[in-house]
Amino acid sequence: MKYLIRTFAAALTAFSAPALAQTYAITNGHLMVTGEAENPQEIVNGTIIVRDGRIIAVGENITVPENAEVFDAGGMPVTPGLF
């Protein structure tokens, strides 16, 4: 049983590591950037770049990296941390 658990844990680690090393771009999204709670910024047709599980860029004129997997939000709202 311990062997099975160790094998499963090793497989899970091996398959999850590449997912963390990817770059994603969410384009054409309606963004509400809340850097300051009293003065949120609305960005229409915005882009978010996520690399290694962290947001690295947010804005209107963001260049999408060539290796990024692109998701078109189609003008829909994109919110941080809400499912």
Secondary structure, 3 states (H helix, E strand, C coil): CHHHHHHHHHHHHHHHHHHHCCEEEEEEEEEEECCCCCCCEEEEEEEEEEECCEEEEEECCCCCCCCCEEEECCCCEECCCCC
